[in-house]
Amino acid sequence: MKSVIFMSASVRTACQQASVCFPLYRGLSLCNSSERLTDAEFVSKTVIAEQPGMTDPRCFQRERTRTASAGVALLYEVPATATRRNEATRCHTDGHLAHRPVERAAQHLSSYTPYAKVQRGAAAHVNIQSLFEEDVITELCSKLADLPINDRAEGLATLLQACVEFGLEAQSPPVLILLKECLELLPSRDVGVAQLCQLGKVACALEGRGSSLVAEVMNSISCAVEDMVSPSEAAAVYSLLTVLYEPSCQQQALMLSVLHRQTQRQINRLKSSQVSDILQCLLKLNQKQTISLVLRLSHRASRVFKAFSDDEIIKVLSALITLGQHDEELLAAMEKHLPERLGTCDPELISKVMEYCLHMRCRSEPIFEAVAENFVCSAERHTDTQIAKQVVAIGRLNYLPQCSSQMFKKLENVLTTRFSHFQPRSLLDMLHACIHLERFPLNYMNKIFSPYFLQKLQDKGEPVDKNALRQLTQLHLSASLECTYYWGPRLPFSLHVKKFSSLDQAFESPMETLLYRQVKGPLMQLLGDVEICLDENGFILPQSQWESTNKRIALCLDGQSRFCANTRHLLGKEATKRRHLYRMGYEVVEIPYFEFENQKTQEEQVQYLHDKIFPAVSKFRLSHHTS
């Protein structure tokens, strides 16, 4: 038997009134909860059967062995069985019920397989199969007809869900009876939105999107959404649409558009769980064009941030990363509330926060300091992927924590212990990010430049991808240009890349066209050319004498994309590029957008460029040379 049945209050009431299902009612009477099923998940606190207890896999912890053997192993300790989050309501009985034989054995036992839970020294079995006898269903439907319309709809949805869980076909007599009852119920247009969403999900599970019941449900919801829906009803409709939505369906597209407007009107009434649920639904529905709604949900998330659970924060940030929207007030809320909870939160939350900051280019001192301190104290309880995400974000956003010495010492300990456990690309990303902070992984160069590691980077026999080769080349350059005392293995010359530009801009941000056009005019007026060659005395050489070049200047026109979004700190990739240019003999001149934009006239712009490019003579006004 593969079934778990969550009974609503309306079904219990009907069972109490139906003498024909007395055996079933005795099983139901074991449960004392009377809460009504009101959401779209078909979960009620009253149950007939429970899942067997099992250990939450997240409770596994890793420890380092202290053995003198050549290899380093990891021990996995399995703690005592944790209390399940969705533990069913405890059942109470006044007497002992006799065991009832199972009439047929299931071919496959799912995680929902019912079992007898021993209470007060006795075991109670519920004969769930008796529920699906045709006369029992008919009697239950008759009793449900006497209840209020929403209770009746809820009861029918619960019974249909039981049919789904039990594995009944859509054409089986009990299911046909229940579907007929639902179709008779819907034309009244008095069924609540929450109950309609329950019916819609179950009908889709039984008959697919083309179900006649699904069509009727969608018609009823369309009418309800046109008027007004509560926050909980809006969340339920979004959840239903993730199951049923077809972009080509005009009715559903119109319903979704109206739902967006309705949700925006009552954004300030949304609870934290509703904010995370709706954002997740927008993500599943691929609603990247709803920028206004997503930003308002993000703003609302900043207001209720403290009420979020760890899982809800992960959902919110995951959705915002993919939808590509960022709200500064959400970052402020994260900076206020996250540091104090990092010590006890799920490590996955920490890595998701860092992933969000990296994606949005948010360089947050309070968050990064707290993450670094947490890493120093408890890196052992983080997975390899979680560690890599934290280190990569800190490196690429060019943030060196105050506890950096302890942090990188802990990182080296982790790598020494778990080096072979890291995925090759994840490991390469992490080591490459370290050079942005001028922390060079020299102890691991012999491993990453080895033929074995290079072979592991190949995906299904394909050559190493270009981005991995660019990372390896920059690691090689860092060792050659910045660590002159390093004499270890190097990257084979045949694997060096000729340029670092890439479509994903992972190594350098392209020059912003607008800033280039603004600078080009004053620069041409000042120099006559945009490439500058100097002789040994520092004078500009005409193009005909470039063979006598003594020094080259690298002029970096730094637009907004080269800086962290919320500060004026260069991204790690840009800082690394400038260091390498300087080591290669270039005189690096930086023209940040926020300085150049302050020069209002062309004369001021020319003077600004002059003072930047010729600092040795900047005390002379340009007018002295042009008079």
N, C-alpha and C positions, 0 to 999 in steps of 0.2 A: 504494500500500500504506500503510495507516494503522495502524501497530502498533509498540508497544515491548513487549518481553517480558523480564521479570525472572525469571531461572531460579533455582530453589531447588536446594540440594545434592541432594535426592532425585531431581529431574528429571534433573540431570546424570548421576547414578549410573545411572538407568534408560537414558538415552541411550547411555552407555558400554557397556551390556550388550545394546543392541538393534541388531543389524547392519542391520536394515531402514532405520534412519534415519541411516546413516553420513554422508550429506552434512550433516545437521543437527549430528551430533556433532562433525564437524570444525570447524564454526562455534563450537560450545560450547567446544571445546578451546582456543580462543583466550583464554579467560578463566581466571584462576588463583584466583579467590576461592572459598573453600569454606564460607563462613558460611551458616548456616541461616536461612531466613526465619522470624522468630518473632513479628513484630508484625502488626497488622491493616491495615497500609498497603500490603501486597504489594510492599514495596521490599526488594530484596536487592542486595548489592554486585556480584553477577555479572550481567552484561547481555549481550545479543546486539547491541542497537542503542542508540545514544546520540542525545540531542537535539542539534541544532545549537547552537553557542555563540551567546549573545546578551548584549547589555549590560544590566545590571541598571538599570531605570529610576530606582531610588533614588539612583544615582550621579550623576544630573544635578545640576549646581551652578549657582547663579545669581550673576551679577556685574552690577554697576552700570556702565553706560557713562558715560564722561566726555566728553560731546559738548556742543557749544553749541547743538544743535538744540532746538526748542521741546519736543518729546516726549522722554520718557525710556524707553529700551528695556531689555529684559533679555536678556542673552546666556546661552545654554545651552551649556555645554561638555560634550562627550561624551568621557569618559575611556576609556582602553583597556579592552577587554573584561575584565570581572572574572571571577575563577574562580567557577564556579557552586557553590552550597552542596552540592547533591546530585550533584556530578560523579561520573559512573560510574567504576567501577574500571578502571584502565588495563589494556588487553589486551596480551598478549605472544605473539609468534609466532616459530617457528623457521624458517619459510620463507615464501615468497610464495604466496598463493592467487590463482587466476585469477578474473577478474570473471565473475559469472554473470548472464545476461540476466534482467531482470524479466519474469515471465510475463504480468502484467497491471498496467496503470497504475491508480493510485487516482484516484477522482473528486475526492477532497478530501484534501489533505495536512495533517494535524494537526501540532501542535508535537512529536509523538512520531515523526514520519516517520523511519524508519531511513536511515542514510547510511553511506558507507564512510569510515572514519577511517584516514588514512594513518599507518602506523607502520613505522619502519625502511625507508623508501623504497618501501613496497609498500602496496597497498590490499586490504582484505579485505571481501568481501560475504558475508552469510549469507542463505540462501534460507529465509526464515521460512515461506513458503507450504507447504513440504514437511512442516512440523509438523502441518498440519491435514488431511492425507490420512488417510482412514479406517483404512487398515492400519497407519499409523504410530502413530495414537492407540491402536489396539488393542494393538499391540506394547508401547507405553509403559505402558499400564495393566497388562499382563501382568508386566512387569518391576517396576513399583511394588508389585505384590502381594507380592513377596518381601521388601520392606523393612519395618522396624518400623512400627506402625500410625500413629504421629504423622508419620513421614517420608512415609508413603503419603498421608495426608490433606493434608499440606503440598504434596506433588507434584501431587495432583489439583486443589487450590485454585489452584496456580500455572498449571496448564494451562487451567483454566476462566477465569482472569483473562486469559490470553493470547487466549482465544476472544473475550472481551468487547472487549479492545483491538483485535483484528483485525476486529471487526464481524460475527461470526457470529451467526446467529439461534438462538434457544433450541431450535428444532426441527431444526437441522442435524445430520447423523449424528455428527460428532465430539462435539458438545455432549451429545447424547443418551447416547452411550457413557459420557462422563465423569460425567453426572448419575446414571446407573444405577450406576456404580462407587461413587459417594458414598453413595447410598441403601443399598447393600449394606454399606457400611463402618460407618455410624452406629449401628445397633442394638447393637453390642458395648459401647457406653458407655465405651470405653477411650480415645477420642480426646481429646486435650488441649484445654483451653479456648481457647488461642490459635489452634489449628488450626480449631476449630469456628467461631470468630469470622471467620476468613478465609473459610471455606466459606459462612457466612451472608451476608457482604457480596457475594460473587461471585454466589451464587444469587439474591439480591435484584436485582442488576444485570441478570441474565439473564432472570429470570421474574417479578420483582416480589414484593411481600410475600406474595402468595397461593401462592407456590411450595411444593410438597410438601417439597423439600429444606430450605427455610427453616423449615417446621414441625418437621421432624425435628431440625434444628440447635437450635431454641429449646427443644425437649423435653430434649435432651441437656444444654444449658447450664443449664436450670432445675435438673436433678438435681445438676450440678456445683456450682452456686452454693449450694445447700442445705448442702453439706458444708463446703467451705472453698476459697477462691481466693486466689492470691498477689496482691500489689499490681499486677504487670504484667498478670495475668489480669483483675483487676477493671477496670483501665483499658481493656482490650480489650473487655470486655463493655459498659461504658458507651459506648464508641465504636460498637459494633454497634447498641445500642439507639437511638442518635441517628438511625440509618438506618431502623430497623424499628418504633420504638415507636408504639403506638396506645393512647391512654389508656383506650379502651373495652375493650381486651383484658385480661381479668382475670389471665391467666397472666403477661403482661408486667408489669402493675402489681405483682403479687406478687413477681415476680423482682426488680424495681427496688427494692422495699421491703427485701427480703432483702439485696440488694447494698449498699444504704445501710448496713445494720447491719454487714455483713462489712467494709466499708471503714473504718468508724469503729473497729472492733476493732484494726485494724492500721495506724492512721493514722501512727504513728511510724516505719513502715517505708517509707513512700512517698518516692520520689525526687522531685527538683524537677520534672522533666518530667512525672511522673505526677500531681503536684498540679495543674499547669496544665492538663493534658489532662482530668482529671476535672472540674475547675471549669468548663471550657469545655463539657463534655458536660452538666453540670447546667444550665448556661445554655440550651443548645439544647433540653434536655428540659423547660425551664420549671419547674424544681424549687425554686421560691421558698419552699415550705413546709418544706423540709429545713433548717431554721435551725441545728440542732445540728451537722449534718454540715458545712455551709458554714463555720460558725465554727471547727470543728476543722481544716478544711482551711486556713482563713485563718491559724490559729495555727501549723499545720505550715509554711505558707509563710514565716512569720517565722523559723522555725528553719533553713530551707534557702535563705533569700533570696539569699545570696551566690552560690549555685550557679546561680541563674536566668540564662538568657540574656535579652537585651533583649526578644525576641519573647515569651518565657514570662512576663515581668513584665507586659507589655501584656495578655496573655491573662488572667492572674490578676486584674489590676485591672479589666479590662473586665467580667469575670464578677461580681466583687464589687459593682461599681457597679450592675449590673442586678439582682442578687440582693438588694441592699440591706443587706449585712452589713459590719460594720467591727470589726476587732480592734486594740486599742491596741498589742499587741506587734508587729503587722505594721507599724504606723506607726513604732514605735521601730526596727525593723530597717531600714526605708526611710531613716530619719534617719541611721542608722549607716553604711549602705553606698552610698546613692545619690549623695551629694555628690561622692565621689571618682571616680565613673564618668560624671558628666554631660558632662564635656568630650569624651568619645570615644563616647558612646552614640548610638543612633539618635534624632534629634530627636522622632520620634513617641513615644518613651518619655517624654520630658520633658513633652510636652503631655498624655499619658495620666495621668502622676503628678499633674499639676495638676488635671486633670479629676476624678480620684479624690478629691483633697483637698477640692475644692469640693463635690462631691456628698456627702461625709461630714462637711463643715464642720470639717475638720481644719486648724488654723492652725499650721504647722510652721516655726519660725524656721530650723533648719538647712537644710531643703529649699528654702524660699523664697529664702533668701540665696544658695544655690548656683545656683538657677534664674535669679535676677536677674543674678548675675555672669556666668553662661553666656550670657544674653541680650545683655549688653553686649558680650561678646567675639565672639559668633558668631550674631547674629540673622539675618545674611544667608543662612545655610544652612537656615533654618527656613521652612516654607511659611506662607502667609497664615493658614490655619486654625490651625496650630500656634502662631503668635504670638498670635492672638486668644485661644486657650484659656489661655495663660499669663497674659496681662494681665487677662483677666476673672476668673480665680481669685484673683489677688493683690488685685484691687480689691474683689471681693465679700466676701473674707475679711478685708478691712480691714487689710492688712499693707503697711507702707511700708518697703521694703528700705533698708539702709544706703547702698547705691549708687543710690538712687532718682534723683538728679540725672542721673547717667550713663545710667541705664536709660530715663528719659523722653526724654532727648536722643536716644538711639538709636532709641526708638520714633518720635519725630518725624521722624528721618531716613528710617526705613522707610516711614512714611506718605507723606512727600513723594515718595519714589521709586515706591511701589507703590499709591498711594491707589486708583486705578481698578481694581486687580487684586482687591481685597478684595470679598467678597460683601457686599451692602448690610446684611443683618441681622447678619452677623459683625462688620462695621465698627461698626455702631450699638451692639452689645453691648460692644465694646471701649471705645469712647469714653464710653459711659454708666458703665462700671466705673471709669474714671479719676476721675470726680467724687466717688466714694466716698473717694478718697484726697486730695481737694481739689487735684486736678490737672485744670485745666479746659481742654478742647481748643478754645480760642478761635480758633486759626488755621484750624480746620476747620468752624466754625459756618456760615460762608457757603456751604459745600458741602452740609452735611447738612440745612440749612433751605431749600435751593434746590428749586424745582419738579421739576428733573430727578432729584434724589436721592429725593424723596418719591414720584415716579412709579416709580422702580426698586424701592422697598419694596413696591409692590403686586404681589401674586402672581396671575398669570394674569387680570389685569383686576379682581380683587377689591379692595375698599377696604383701606387699611393696617390691619393687625390692631391690636387694643387695646394689646397689650404694647408694640409699637413706638411707638404714640402716647404711652403713659405714659413711655417712655424719652425721647422727644423733649421732652415737657413738663417732665420733671425737668432735662434739659439746659438748657431755656429758663429754668427757675426758678433754676438755678445761675448762669447768666449774669446774670439780673436781680437776684438777692438777694446773691450773693457776689462778683460781678465788676461793681461799679457803674461802673467805667471803660470797660466794653465798650459800644460804640455800633454794633456790626455788625448783620447781619440777625437777625431773630427768627422764631420759629415762628408761622405765621399763627394768629390767635386762634381761628378756626373749628376748628382741630385740637387745641386744648387739651382735656385730659380733666378731668372734674370730681372724680374720686376715683382713688386709686391701688390700692385693694384689688383683688386678682385671685385666681383659683382656685389658681394655682401659687405664690402668696405671693412673687412676684418682687420686690416693692417694700416690703412690710412684713409682719412676722409677726403673725398675729392674737393678740389677748390670750388668754392661757391661762385657761380657765374656773376651774380650781382656785385659781390665784393670785388671780384677781379676787374669788372668794368669800371667800378668806381676808382680803383687804385691805378689802373693802366694809364689814364690820361695824365694825372700829376706825375707819375713815374716817367713817362715818355718826355714830359716837359723838363724834368730834372736831369735825366740821363741820356735821352735820345734813344734808349733801347731798354728792353726789359731783362736782358742777360748782362750781368756786370762782370767784367774781368779786371783785376787790379795787377799792377806791376809790383816789384819788390818794395817800392817806396809808398805803395798804397794809392797810386794814381790810377784813374780809369783809363783802360787801354781801348783805342778804337778797334773796330772789328778786324781791320787789316793786320793788327799786331797781336791777335789773340794767341799766337804761338808762344808769345813771351809771357803768358799768364803765370803769375806767381801765386795768386790766391783767388778762390771763387767764393761768391756769396750765395747762400741759399735763402731766398726771400720767402718766408712762410706767410701766406695770406690766410689767416685763421678765422673762418666763419663760425657761426654758432654751433654747427655740427661737430666741431673739433673739441668742444668743451663739454663738461658735465652740464646737464640741463639746468641745474639749480645753483651752480657756482661758476666761478671763472677759472676753474682748474682744468688743465688740458687732460684729455683722455689718456690712458696708459699707452696706447699705440702711438699717439702723437709725441708724447714725451720720449718714448724709445726711439722714434725716428729722428728727433732732433739730436739726441745723444750720439747716435750713430753717424749722422751727418757731420757733427763736430769732430768726432774721432777720425773721420775720413778726410779731414782737412778743410771743410767748408766753414766759412764765417756765417753763422745762422742769425738771420734778422727776422724777428717776429713782428707781424702786423696784425694784432688782434682786432676784430671787428668793433669792439666796444670803445677802443681808443680812436680808430680812424673815423668812426661815426661822429665823434665829438668835434671833428674839424669841419666847420660849417662852410667855409669858402675854399675855392681851389688854391688860393694863396696859402691858407693855413694847412691844407693837405700837402702841398709841395714842401712847405717848411717842416712839417711833421716827418715826411719821408726822408728829407735831408738829415734831420737830427737822428733818425733811426739808423740810416745807412752810414753816415759819417760821424760817429760819436766823437772822433778826435777833433773835429772842427766845428762841433755843434754850437760852440760859444759865439761863433760868428753868425750874424743874421744873413739869411740868403740874399737880402738886398745888397750886402756888401760885395757879393760876387756877380750880381746881375746888373749892377749900375753902369 
